[in-house]
Amino acid sequence: MWKTELGPFRYRVVRSEPVQAGTSRLTMIARVISYTRRRATIGQPSIQMQGAQFVDVVPVAVVSAQRGWRRLMPVIDLTRLIVGALAGVCLASYIASRAAGRSLDARASLEE
């Protein structure tokens, strides 16, 4: 459907093959983010190879087609939202503790 590449990073939106469920045809839509890095060095005494790959597939929506009409039903991933919120809370508490520590150090240096 839609894709873009930036170096080793790829972003794509893909559709599955339609699946018949009763009188409806269901098509799943997903977002795919991938990172692929390969490197090889050929020298006189040896050959060296390295590689890394990461793929993240996130369901986005389901398209239901039935009797001439289509319906787009978004998929909400609560686990991903909760993990993102927890990461944000951890980052905010880390920044707050660093700022408090710096202000205490500055206050202590002014008192001396």
Kinemage of the C-alpha trace (Angstrom):
@kinemage 1
@onewidth
@group {chain A} dominant
@subgroup {mainchain}
@vectorlist {calphas} color= white
{ca met a 1} P 0.000 0.000 0.000
{ca trp a 2} L 2.429 2.635 1.219
{ca lys a 3} L 6.137 2.456 1.988
{ca thr a 4} L 9.209 4.575 2.535
{ca glu a 5} L 12.877 3.827 3.160
{ca leu a 6} L 15.526 5.803 5.006
{ca gly a 7} L 18.849 3.990 4.969
{ca pro a 8} L 18.429 0.696 6.835
{ca phe a 9} L 14.975 1.740 8.151
{ca arg a 10} L 11.766 0.804 6.315
{ca tyr a 11} L 8.184 1.835 7.023
{ca arg a 12} L 5.319 0.085 5.241
{ca val a 13} L 1.557 -0.229 5.540
{ca val a 14} L 0.446 -3.645 4.300
{ca arg a 15} L -2.843 -5.467 3.711
{ca ser a 16} L -3.473 -9.158 4.206
{ca glu a 17} L -5.298 -11.432 1.811
{ca pro a 18} L -9.083 -11.195 2.360
{ca val a 19} L -10.547 -13.857 4.634
{ca gln a 20} L -14.139 -15.026 4.264
{ca ala a 21} L -16.011 -15.058 7.609
{ca gly a 22} L -19.672 -15.910 7.119
{ca thr a 23} L -21.063 -13.307 4.734
{ca ser a 24} L -18.217 -10.812 5.360
{ca arg a 25} L -14.776 -10.532 3.806
{ca leu a 26} L -12.201 -9.329 6.318
{ca thr a 27} L -8.930 -7.657 5.323
{ca met a 28} L -6.360 -6.821 7.991
{ca ile a 29} L -4.176 -3.694 7.722
{ca ala a 30} L -0.865 -3.489 9.606
{ca arg a 31} L 2.044 -1.078 10.000
{ca val a 32} L 5.489 -2.669 9.576
{ca ile a 33} L 8.648 -0.930 10.785
{ca ser a 34} L 11.899 -2.756 10.081
{ca tyr a 35} L 15.622 -2.210 10.452
{ca thr a 36} L 18.131 -4.327 8.546
{ca arg a 37} L 21.879 -3.823 8.679
{ca arg a 38} L 24.468 -6.084 7.047
{ca arg a 39} L 28.205 -5.648 6.786
{ca ala a 40} L 31.019 -7.845 5.545
{ca thr a 41} L 34.777 -7.357 5.516
{ca ile a 42} L 36.992 -9.539 3.363
{ca gly a 43} L 40.637 -9.480 4.299
{ca gln a 44} L 43.680 -11.603 3.619
{ca pro a 45} L 43.589 -13.732 6.772
{ca ser a 46} L 39.823 -13.911 7.358
{ca ile a 47} L 36.282 -12.967 6.399
{ca gln a 48} L 34.150 -11.037 8.887
{ca met a 49} L 30.361 -10.664 8.724
{ca gln a 50} L 27.920 -8.834 10.952
{ca gly a 51} L 24.200 -8.303 10.752
{ca ala a 52} L 21.231 -7.041 12.713
{ca gln a 53} L 17.526 -7.061 12.014
{ca phe a 54} L 14.452 -5.774 13.840
{ca val a 55} L 10.826 -5.985 12.686
{ca asp a 56} L 7.819 -4.453 14.457
{ca val a 57} L 4.353 -5.353 13.112
{ca val a 58} L 1.430 -3.397 14.577
{ca pro a 59} L -2.185 -4.107 13.612
{ca val a 60} L -3.914 -0.867 12.585
{ca ala a 61} L -7.392 -1.723 11.292
{ca val a 62} L -9.727 -4.345 9.861
{ca val a 63} L -11.788 -3.689 6.727
{ca ser a 64} L -15.096 -5.547 6.638
{ca ala a 65} L -16.784 -5.822 3.234
{ca gln a 66} L -20.357 -7.131 3.175
{ca arg a 67} L -23.155 -6.787 0.586
{ca gly a 68} L -21.607 -3.877 -1.297
{ca trp a 69} L -20.540 -1.735 1.685
{ca arg a 70} L -17.260 -1.467 3.530
{ca arg a 71} L -16.532 -0.654 7.143
{ca leu a 72} L -13.129 0.330 8.561
{ca met a 73} L -12.733 -0.774 12.183
{ca pro a 74} L -9.604 0.566 13.917
{ca val a 75} L -7.634 -1.741 16.201
{ca ile a 76} L -6.588 -0.176 19.499
{ca asp a 77} L -3.641 -1.913 21.162
{ca leu a 78} L -4.087 -1.165 24.869
{ca thr a 79} L -0.889 -2.968 25.864
{ca arg a 80} L 1.193 -0.738 23.587
{ca leu a 81} L -0.531 2.377 24.993
{ca ile a 82} L 0.083 1.283 28.595
{ca val a 83} L 3.750 0.460 27.958
{ca gly a 84} L 4.214 3.829 26.220
{ca ala a 85} L 2.582 5.642 29.155
{ca leu a 86} L 4.807 3.799 31.643
{ca ala a 87} L 7.893 4.701 29.612
{ca gly a 88} L 6.783 8.341 29.630
{ca val a 89} L 6.259 8.305 33.400
{ca cys a 90} L 9.714 6.751 33.916
{ca leu a 91} L 11.338 9.359 31.678
{ca ala a 92} L 9.526 12.218 33.428
{ca ser a 93} L 10.536 10.939 36.897
{ca tyr a 94} L 14.158 10.543 35.759
{ca ile a 95} L 14.251 14.108 34.411
{ca ala a 96} L 12.592 15.443 37.593
{ca ser a 97} L 15.058 13.635 39.860
{ca arg a 98} L 18.036 14.911 37.822
{ca ala a 99} L 16.680 18.477 37.987
{ca ala a 100} L 16.098 18.190 41.753
{ca gly a 101} L 19.621 16.829 42.259
{ca arg a 102} L 21.147 19.664 40.256
{ca ser a 103} L 19.190 22.299 42.166
{ca leu a 104} L 20.270 20.762 45.496
{ca asp a 105} L 23.904 20.740 44.320
{ca ala a 106} L 23.623 24.373 43.223
{ca arg a 107} L 22.066 25.359 46.563
{ca ala a 108} L 24.804 23.512 48.473
{ca ser a 109} L 27.545 25.234 46.459
{ca leu a 110} L 25.963 28.666 47.144
{ca glu a 111} L 25.873 28.023 50.905
{ca glu a 112} L 29.584 27.221 51.026
